[in-house]
Amino acid sequence: MAVVSTLLFVLLSGLVSCGGTSETTAEVSEEGVDEGARLPPGITGEDLEGLNLEDLGTDTGESGASEGEDEQDAPDPRYTASLSGASFTIVDVTRNDSNSKVIESSQREVMGDYLEIELAIENVGDGLVDFSQYSFRLESPSIEADDYRPYYGDAGYLGEYVSEHVISAVLLDYADLTPVLYKLKKKEVLEGVFLFYDMNPQSAEVNEGFSADIAGGAAYLVIRKVRGSDYGEEVKMSLTGLMD
């Protein structure tokens, strides 16, 4: 019994020792990114080198998404649109008073006005859906896209200039806050992804004009094909009725 007890003690000590160590998080490098630019959570400047929403590149991994295990309600046709083999459904739209939803513990929390759009996406086509070929945009008369450059620069992925009243953001995964740039297989359903836009990049105040635009039916999520087949085509989904 004494021998067995001794062996158990040694084994348990070894397990505790192994489980108690963790690798130190690598210091994030922002080399190659414009000074003052805010990177998407979970990636570095090196990851983004050469990438933008007009040409996100082709070096993407295989799909990391999995089909939903639970039976889902049918998507609301008012908030569903298809583009180049992908069916996009707006699941929820919420307003946040800080950027805490998209930052890691070591990053600075910034108070302000942020819009969160949750999506569910299904591959309803005959081939792969490559998310690096899509641009996710927010259009509203109350958006002054020029205001985003002084704060986010040209690498602003919570609000990047597209045109006078249109900004773009990268599709993010709730699980690890990384950009969704992989491929979706036929019939595969992707859930737990979202877009996060800064609605007032130069102030912590609420952009009241945007609230009015939603109520008036003048605020849209615009999904555009910026590479590959169907280049230049886009769909627009109104945000009216999606917020209290």
C-alpha positions in Angstrom: 0.0 0.0 0.0 2.8 2.4 0.8 4.4 1.8 -2.6 1.1 2.3 -4.4 0.5 5.6 -2.4 3.9 6.8 -3.3 3.4 6.1 -7.0 0.0 7.9 -7.0 1.6 10.9 -5.4 4.4 11.1 -8.0 1.9 10.8 -10.9 -0.5 13.4 -9.5 2.5 15.8 -8.8 3.5 15.4 -12.4 0.0 16.1 -13.7 -0.3 19.2 -11.6 3.1 20.4 -12.7 2.2 19.9 -16.4 -1.2 21.6 -16.1 0.1 24.6 -14.2 2.3 26.0 -17.0 1.1 28.0 -19.9 2.9 29.6 -22.8 3.3 33.3 -22.7 1.2 35.1 -25.4 3.4 36.4 -28.1 3.8 40.1 -28.3 1.7 41.5 -31.1 3.6 43.2 -33.9 2.0 45.9 -35.9 4.8 46.4 -38.4 3.5 47.4 -41.8 0.3 48.9 -40.5 -0.5 52.6 -40.6 0.3 54.4 -37.4 -2.8 54.7 -35.2 -4.7 51.9 -37.1 -6.7 49.5 -35.1 -6.2 45.8 -36.0 -9.0 43.3 -35.9 -8.8 41.3 -32.7 -6.7 38.1 -32.8 -4.4 39.0 -35.7 -1.2 41.0 -36.3 -0.1 43.5 -38.8 1.9 40.7 -40.6 -1.4 38.8 -41.0 -3.0 41.8 -42.7 0.0 42.7 -45.0 -1.3 43.0 -48.5 -4.9 42.4 -47.5 -7.9 44.7 -47.9 -11.6 44.4 -48.4 -11.3 44.8 -52.1 -8.7 42.0 -52.4 -8.4 39.8 -49.4 -6.1 37.3 -51.1 -6.4 33.6 -51.8 -4.2 32.0 -49.1 -7.0 30.8 -46.8 -7.4 27.7 -44.8 -10.0 25.0 -45.0 -13.3 25.7 -43.4 -13.3 25.6 -39.7 -17.1 25.8 -39.4 -19.4 23.0 -38.4 -23.0 22.4 -39.2 -25.4 23.3 -36.5 -26.4 20.3 -34.4 -29.7 21.7 -33.2 -32.6 22.1 -35.5 -32.9 25.8 -36.4 -36.0 27.9 -37.1 -36.5 28.8 -40.8 -34.7 32.1 -41.6 -36.8 35.2 -41.8 -37.1 36.0 -45.5 -37.2 39.8 -44.7 -33.7 39.6 -43.5 -32.3 36.9 -45.8 -30.5 37.4 -49.1 -28.4 35.2 -51.4 -25.3 36.1 -53.3 -23.0 33.9 -55.3 -24.1 30.6 -53.7 -24.3 31.9 -50.1 -27.5 32.7 -48.2 -27.0 35.4 -45.5 -29.5 35.8 -42.7 -29.4 38.7 -40.2 -30.0 36.9 -36.8 -29.8 39.9 -34.5 -28.7 43.5 -34.3 -27.7 45.2 -31.1 -26.1 48.5 -30.0 -23.1 48.5 -27.7 -21.7 51.3 -25.6 -18.1 50.1 -25.8 -15.8 48.0 -27.9 -15.4 45.3 -25.2 -17.1 42.7 -27.3 -14.2 42.6 -29.8 -11.1 43.1 -27.6 -8.9 40.8 -25.7 -8.2 41.4 -22.0 -4.9 43.1 -22.7 -6.5 45.7 -25.1 -7.9 49.0 -24.3 -11.7 49.4 -23.9 -13.1 52.4 -25.7 -16.5 53.8 -24.8 -18.6 54.8 -27.8 -21.4 53.8 -30.1 -21.0 50.4 -31.8 -23.3 48.3 -33.9 -23.2 44.5 -33.7 -24.8 42.4 -36.5 -25.0 38.7 -36.0 -25.2 36.5 -39.1 -26.0 32.9 -40.1 -24.7 31.8 -43.5 -25.5 28.7 -45.5 -23.8 27.5 -48.7 -26.8 26.9 -51.0 -24.7 26.8 -54.2 -22.9 24.0 -56.1 -19.4 25.0 -55.1 -17.3 26.3 -52.2 -18.1 29.7 -50.7 -14.9 31.7 -50.2 -15.5 34.4 -47.6 -12.4 36.3 -48.7 -14.3 37.3 -51.8 -17.0 39.1 -50.0 -17.2 42.6 -48.5 -19.5 43.4 -45.6 -20.6 47.0 -45.7 -22.9 49.3 -43.7 -24.7 52.1 -45.6 -26.5 55.0 -44.0 -27.0 58.7 -44.7 -25.8 59.5 -41.1 -22.4 57.8 -41.8 -19.7 60.2 -42.7 -17.1 57.8 -44.0 -14.3 60.4 -44.1 -14.4 60.5 -40.3 -13.1 57.0 -40.1 -9.7 57.6 -41.7 -8.2 59.9 -38.9 -9.0 57.2 -36.2 -8.7 53.9 -38.1 -6.5 54.8 -41.0 -6.7 52.7 -44.1 -6.5 49.4 -42.0 -9.7 50.2 -40.1 -11.6 46.9 -39.8 -14.3 48.2 -37.5 -15.0 51.0 -40.0 -13.2 51.5 -43.2 -14.0 54.1 -45.9 -15.8 52.7 -48.9 -17.7 55.7 -50.2 -19.3 58.9 -48.8 -21.9 57.1 -46.6 -20.6 53.5 -46.7 -18.1 51.8 -44.4 -16.9 48.2 -44.2 -15.9 45.7 -41.5 -14.5 42.2 -41.4 -16.7 39.2 -40.5 -15.6 37.9 -37.1 -16.0 34.6 -35.2 -17.6 34.9 -31.8 -15.5 32.0 -30.6 -12.1 33.5 -30.9 -12.6 37.0 -32.5 -10.6 36.0 -35.6 -11.6 37.1 -39.2 -13.7 34.6 -41.1 -11.6 34.1 -44.3 -12.0 30.4 -44.9 -14.3 28.4 -47.3 -17.7 27.0 -46.6 -18.6 23.6 -48.1 -21.9 22.8 -49.9 -24.9 22.6 -47.5 -22.7 23.7 -44.6 -24.2 26.2 -42.2 -22.1 28.8 -40.4 -23.4 30.4 -37.2 -21.8 32.4 -34.4 -20.3 35.1 -36.7 -20.8 38.8 -36.6 -19.9 42.3 -37.8 -18.9 45.1 -35.5 -19.1 48.7 -36.7 -18.0 51.9 -34.9 -20.9 54.3 -35.5 -19.1 57.4 -34.2 -15.3 57.1 -34.7 -14.4 60.6 -33.4 -16.7 60.7 -30.4 -18.0 58.5 -27.5 -21.4 60.0 -28.0 -24.3 58.1 -29.6 -24.8 58.7 -33.3 -28.5 59.7 -33.0 -28.8 60.2 -36.8 -28.1 56.5 -37.4 -31.0 55.5 -35.0 -33.3 57.7 -37.1 -31.9 56.1 -40.3 -32.8 52.6 -39.0 -36.3 53.7 -38.1 -36.8 55.4 -41.4 -35.6 52.4 -43.5 -32.4 54.1 -44.7 -29.8 51.9 -43.1 -28.7 48.8 -44.8 -26.3 45.9 -44.5 -24.7 45.6 -48.0 -22.9 42.4 -49.0 -20.8 42.8 -52.1 -18.8 40.3 -54.2 -15.4 41.9 -54.6 -13.5 39.0 -56.2 -14.1 35.9 -58.2 -17.3 34.9 -60.0 -20.2 37.4 -59.8 -17.7 40.2 -59.2 -19.4 43.5 -58.5 -22.8 42.0 -57.6 -24.3 42.9 -54.2 -27.4 42.5 -52.0 -28.9 45.0 -49.6 -30.8 44.1 -46.4 -32.7 46.8 -44.5 -32.1 47.0 -40.7 -35.6 48.3 -40.1 -37.4 46.4 -37.4 -34.3 44.7 -36.1 -33.8 46.9 -33.1 -36.1 48.1 -30.3 
